[in-house]
């Protein structure tokens, strides 16, 4: 069962356009959201340009979050 959005860690959430929210606990899930949005844009086929633009904006936000998740981290050495 999925947790309600209100109980999720805010660092996992990506707020899309409108009221869309994407839970991104890992890169695989994030990539799935991006692929779903790309398929929606393809299905629109030039119709409803405002909806396609909203999906592209959400993809941009997800890609920003992806770059944040893939930042290199420093390891602390044991003192």
N, C-alpha and C positions, 0 to 999 in steps of 0.2 A: 504494500500500500504506500502511496506517495504521501509525503508530509505536506500539509498546507503551506502555501507560499509564505505566509506570515511567520512560520517557524524556521525558515531556512536561514542559513548564515548569509549575511548581506554581501560577503565577499564572493559568494557563489552565484549571486543573482546578477543578471544583465537586464536592465530596464530598456525595453524597446520603445518604439513609437506607440503612442496611444497607451493602452493599458497592458500591452504585451510584456511578459516577463519570461526570461529563460533561465532555468536552473542549470548551471554549468559546473558540476563537481569535478570534472576531469576533461581532458582534451577530446576524448572520443565522443562524449556527450555534446560538447560544444561543436565539434565538426558535424555531428548529426543535425543539430539545429541549423547550421549554415547550409547543409545540403537540402534540408526541407524547404528553406526559404528560396534557394535557387530553383528548386522544382516548382514552387508556387509561381515564381516570376516566369518560368518557361511556360507554365500552363496558361498564364494570362495572355501570352502571345501578342503583346502590343495593346490589348484592351486594358482599360482602367490604369492609365499611366500613374495616377496618384497612388494606387495600391502598390504598384511595382516599385515606385520610388520609396515608399514606406518600408517595403521589404529590403531594399538596398541599404537604407539607413540602418535597419536592424542588423544586416550583415556587417556593416562597418563597425557597429558597436561590438558585435561578437568577435570580429577580428581584432579590435583593440584589446578586448579582454583576453583573447588568445595570446597576443603578444605579451601581455602582462603575466600570464601563467607560465610562459616559456622563458622568462627572464632568468639568467643564470643567478644562482645563489651562492653566497660564500659559506664555506663550512668553517665552523669554529673548531679550533683544535683544542683538545683537552689540556688544561693547564697543569 
